[in-house]
Amino acid sequence: MTNTMTIAKLEEISTSNQPVHLMPGTRAGVIDWHVLDQIWHFIQHAEDPKWNVVENDKPLPGVSRPAIVDFHGDLASSLNALKDYLRQSHPQRYCGLVFTDSFTEPTFIRIFDPKLVTSMCNIYGNTPAPSWVISTMDAAQLAASHKASSILPNHRLGKPLPAAPRHPQVADSLDARRLGCPLPLLHTARSLRRLAVGEVLEIVTIDPGAVNDIAVLCQSTGAKLLAVAEAEYGYSYFLERGPDKRSTAKDLLP
């Protein structure tokens, strides 16, 4: 039987027009591009907050990485340039690489460069840092916040990962953080087949680039991506089982 309460709650996270108050340490992922447009509009038209943009990640030693967007000029133009870069570098149906504390009244936003993320088969713990952080906090406050509560620090293979608690409102949960390719895809397809139509599966990974694999899974299995969340233990993707479209290993492999 369809768990309507579960679906309603998860859709509230991903599509609500009301302020979203998430659990401490958890941020919601932007799935739909039009929601990102709404966030940009809020920032560009906010009356009081002074927004600070930090280019957060650092290139490897010896690697020259020119600035993709110049944030020294007009903020509105810079945000539009950043959105254009995301759309060009990530030509997917889902956004999934932007995480925020609220869709309607954001104060803290983390944005990942599509060119620096990998996939849900990332098992080595080299979790990419967000390339850009947009916040009402200044650089000093951001640095203090990062030290107080770092989000999923790198956990190389062999080192323990933070425990991933099972979401109380899902039918099943799959911890794919240490599953090598192609096991995350195969186990996800199998887990979906065990659910009733309308039930929800949570998949936990350590790389935000998993959104690309999720898009393939949804296309192959008929599942629907309801919500994305970022927490201390990783990235959670909530998939609703669709009607009767099943995938085999051959369907999921390149």
C-alpha positions in Angstrom: 0.0 0.0 0.0 1.3 3.5 -0.9 2.7 5.3 2.1 1.1 8.7 1.4 2.5 10.3 4.6 6.1 9.4 3.5 5.6 10.8 0.0 3.9 14.0 1.3 6.7 14.6 3.8 9.5 14.1 1.2 7.8 16.2 -1.4 7.4 18.9 1.3 11.2 19.0 1.5 11.7 19.2 -2.2 8.8 21.4 -3.5 7.3 23.3 -0.6 6.6 27.0 -1.1 6.8 27.5 2.7 10.1 28.0 4.7 11.7 24.6 5.3 13.2 24.0 8.7 15.6 21.1 8.5 17.3 19.2 11.2 20.5 20.7 12.5 23.4 19.7 10.2 21.2 18.7 7.3 20.6 20.7 4.1 18.1 20.1 1.3 19.3 19.6 -2.2 17.9 21.6 -5.1 16.4 19.1 -7.5 14.5 21.3 -9.9 16.2 24.1 -11.9 13.3 26.4 -11.4 13.8 26.2 -7.6 17.3 27.3 -8.1 15.9 30.3 -10.1 13.7 31.1 -7.1 16.7 31.0 -4.7 18.7 33.3 -7.0 15.8 35.7 -7.2 15.5 35.8 -3.4 19.2 36.6 -3.1 19.2 39.2 -5.7 16.1 41.0 -4.2 16.8 40.6 -0.5 16.5 43.9 1.3 18.5 43.4 4.4 21.1 40.5 4.3 24.5 41.2 2.9 25.5 38.2 0.9 29.0 36.9 0.8 30.3 34.6 -1.9 33.3 32.4 -1.1 35.2 30.3 -3.7 35.7 27.5 -1.4 37.7 24.7 -3.1 41.4 25.0 -3.9 43.1 23.6 -7.0 45.7 20.9 -6.6 49.3 22.0 -6.4 50.7 22.9 -9.8 47.2 23.0 -11.3 46.1 26.3 -12.8 42.3 26.7 -12.4 41.1 30.1 -13.8 38.1 31.6 -12.0 34.9 30.4 -13.6 32.8 33.3 -12.3 34.1 36.8 -11.3 32.3 37.7 -8.1 34.0 41.0 -7.6 31.4 42.9 -9.7 27.6 42.9 -9.6 26.2 40.0 -7.5 23.1 39.5 -9.7 25.2 39.2 -12.9 27.7 36.9 -11.1 24.9 34.6 -9.9 23.4 34.5 -13.4 26.9 33.6 -14.8 27.2 30.8 -12.2 23.8 29.4 -13.1 24.7 29.4 -16.8 27.9 27.6 -16.0 26.0 25.0 -14.0 23.4 24.4 -16.7 26.1 24.1 -19.4 28.4 21.8 -17.3 25.6 19.8 -15.9 23.0 19.3 -18.8 20.8 17.0 -16.7 17.1 17.0 -15.9 18.0 17.3 -12.2 20.2 19.9 -10.6 21.2 18.1 -7.4 24.5 19.9 -6.9 23.2 22.8 -4.8 22.3 22.4 -1.1 20.6 25.0 1.0 19.1 25.5 4.5 15.8 26.8 3.0 14.3 27.0 -0.5 12.4 30.2 0.3 14.5 32.0 2.9 18.0 30.7 2.5 20.9 32.0 4.5 23.5 29.3 3.5 24.0 27.7 0.1 26.7 25.2 -1.0 27.4 24.7 -4.7 29.4 21.9 -6.2 31.3 22.2 -9.5 29.9 19.5 -11.9 33.4 18.9 -13.3 34.8 17.9 -9.9 32.2 15.4 -8.7 32.3 11.7 -9.5 29.5 9.2 -8.9 27.7 7.0 -6.3 30.5 4.4 -6.9 33.0 6.7 -5.2 34.2 4.4 -2.4 37.5 6.1 -1.5 36.1 8.9 0.6 37.6 11.7 -1.5 34.4 13.7 -1.2 34.7 16.9 -3.1 34.4 20.2 -1.3 31.8 22.7 -2.5 33.3 25.1 -5.0 31.2 28.0 -3.9 29.5 29.0 -0.7 26.9 31.8 -0.6 25.9 33.0 2.8 24.9 35.9 4.9 27.9 35.0 7.2 31.2 36.7 6.5 34.4 34.7 5.8 35.4 34.5 9.4 32.0 33.2 10.5 32.0 30.7 7.7 35.5 29.4 8.8 34.4 29.1 12.4 31.2 27.3 11.3 33.2 24.9 9.2 35.6 24.1 12.1 32.6 23.5 14.5 30.8 21.2 12.1 32.6 20.0 9.0 30.3 18.2 6.5 31.5 14.7 5.6 35.2 15.0 5.9 37.3 12.8 3.6 37.2 9.2 4.8 39.6 7.2 2.7 39.0 3.5 2.1 39.7 1.6 5.3 38.7 4.5 7.6 35.3 4.5 9.3 32.5 6.6 8.0 30.0 8.4 10.2 27.0 6.2 11.0 24.1 6.7 8.6 20.8 6.6 10.6 17.8 5.2 8.8 15.2 7.8 7.9 12.1 6.9 9.9 9.7 7.7 7.0 11.1 5.4 4.3 10.3 1.8 3.5 14.0 0.8 3.0 17.5 2.3 3.2 20.6 1.4 1.2 24.0 2.4 2.4 26.0 2.6 -0.8 29.0 4.5 0.5 31.4 1.6 0.4 30.0 -0.3 -2.6 32.2 -0.3 -5.7 30.9 -0.1 -9.3 28.5 -1.5 -10.4 27.1 -2.7 -7.0 25.4 0.6 -6.0 23.3 0.6 -9.2 22.5 -3.1 -9.0 21.6 -3.1 -5.3 19.4 0.0 -5.8 17.5 -1.6 -8.6 17.0 -4.8 -6.5 15.9 -2.7 -3.5 13.4 -0.8 -5.6 11.9 -4.1 -6.9 11.3 -5.2 -3.3 9.1 -2.2 -2.6 5.5 -1.7 -3.3 4.6 1.0 -5.9 4.7 4.4 -4.1 7.0 3.3 -1.3 10.3 5.2 -0.9 13.9 4.0 -0.9 16.7 6.1 0.7 20.2 5.7 -0.9 23.1 7.1 1.0 26.4 8.0 -0.8 29.5 10.1 -0.2 29.6 12.1 -3.4 27.0 14.6 -4.6 27.8 13.5 -8.2 25.6 10.5 -7.5 22.8 12.6 -8.8 24.0 11.6 -12.3 23.6 7.9 -11.5 20.2 8.6 -9.9 19.0 10.1 -13.1 20.0 6.9 -15.0 18.3 4.8 -12.3 15.1 6.8 -12.6 15.0 6.5 -16.3 15.8 2.8 -16.2 13.4 1.7 -13.4 10.6 4.2 -13.6 11.4 5.5 -10.1 10.9 9.2 -9.2 13.5 11.3 -7.3 11.5 13.0 -4.5 14.2 14.7 -2.4 18.0 15.0 -1.8 19.6 15.8 1.5 23.1 16.5 2.7 24.2 15.5 6.2 27.3 14.7 8.3 27.2 11.1 7.1 26.7 11.7 3.4 24.1 12.5 0.7 20.7 10.9 0.8 18.6 10.4 -2.3 14.9 9.5 -1.8 13.4 7.5 -4.7 9.7 6.5 -5.0 9.1 3.1 -6.6 7.3 3.5 -9.9 4.8 1.2 -11.5 6.1 -2.1 -12.8 9.0 -0.9 -15.0 11.9 -3.2 -14.0 15.6 -3.1 -14.9 18.1 -5.9 -15.3 21.9 -5.6 -14.8 22.2 -5.2 -18.6 19.9 -2.2 -18.5 22.0 -0.4 -15.9 25.5 -1.1 -17.3 27.0 1.1 -20.0 
